[in-house]
Amino acid sequence: MAVNTIVVKKQKSVKEMSVKELLLSPEFKTNLQKIVLELQGERKAKNGLVGQNLKRHPIDYLNLDVNYLIAEYAAILNKNSQLSSNSREFIKAVCEDAAIKTIKQLQDNETAREVRHGDN
């Protein structure tokens, strides 16, 4: 009789995560998507209020797909990006904001798990 054992992989603590692991986490992607959608909404609202076109902004011409932004952010961190400095600054600011939110979210989740399981 074969016995299937289930190995539960303990989730890494936030302190042990690499930048790559953080950028590829589903939480980071979700936070990045939320930030991009908020910025797009704000841009459309400002454009509607003014009644005329605003000055050109990276949000108007960049590919805002989450996977593209993550890949480009990694290139920016590695100093390999071919984008303009304005585009690089925009992507860096958006991704850093998402990273800060993700780290806080993961730390809160970690603390809640410790409290729930008594891992203090």
N, C-alpha and C positions, 0 to 999 in steps of 0.2 A: 504494500500500500504506500503510494507516494504522498508525501506531505508537502504541501506548498507553504512555504514560509513567506511572510510579507515583511520586507525590510523597510522600515520607516526611516527615510533620510531626514536627519535633523537639519532644519533650515539654518543657513549661516547667519551669524549675527551681523548686524549692519557694519560693525567695526571690521569684520573679516572680509567684507565684500570688496571686490576690485571695481574699478571704474567701469570696466567692460560689463561685469555682471549687473551693475546698477543700471547702465544704459539699456541693457537687453531685458530688464525686468518688466513684467506686464504692468506693474504699478507706475514705472517711469513713463511708459508709452501712454497709459491712460491720462496721467497728469499732463504730459506734453500735448496730447490731443485737446484736452480741456482748455489749456492756455491758448492754443492756436485758435480754437473756436471763439473764445472770449475776445481775442484781439481782432479777429475778422468781424465780429459783431460790433465792436467799438468803432472800427474803421468805417463800416457801412453807416453806422449811426451818425458819425461826424460828417461823412460825405453828404448825407441827407439833410442835416441841419444847416450846413453852410450853403447848400444849393448850388455849389460849383465844385469842380474837381479840386481835391487837395494836392499838395505836392507829392511827387512820386515817393513811395515808401517800399521797403523790401517786401512787406506783406502783399503788395500788389503784384509783384512779378516773380517771387520765389515759388518753387514747388514746396507746398506746405504739407506734403505727405510725411507722416511720422517717421517712417523708415528712412526716407531721404534726409530728413533733418538730423536723425541720429547718426547716419553715415557721415554727413557733412560736419557735424559737431565733432565726431571722432577725428576727421581730417583736420579740423581747426586746432584741436588739442595737440595733434601730431605735427602741426605747422605744414600741412600738405594741401591745404585748401586753395583752389584756384578762383574762388569768388572774390568780389570786391570787398574792401575793408568794411563798407557800410553793411553789406550782406552778412559778412562774418560776425560783425558786432551784434547784429540783430539775432542771428541763430545762436550765438554764444549766450546772449542775455536770456532768451527764451528757454534754452536747454538748462542753463544754470538755475533759473527759477523752478523749472520742473524737477531738477535734481534736488534742490533744497526741500521742496514739498515732499518728494518721494522719500528722502532720508528721514524726515520728520515722521511721515506716515509709517515707515518700516520700524522706526524706533518705538513709536506708540504701539504698534502691533506686537513688537517684541516684549515690551513692558506688560501689555495685557496678557500675553501668553505666560509670562513668568508669574504674574499674580494668580492667574487661573490654575496653573499647574504647581505652584509652590516651589519654583526653581530658584528662590531667593538665596 
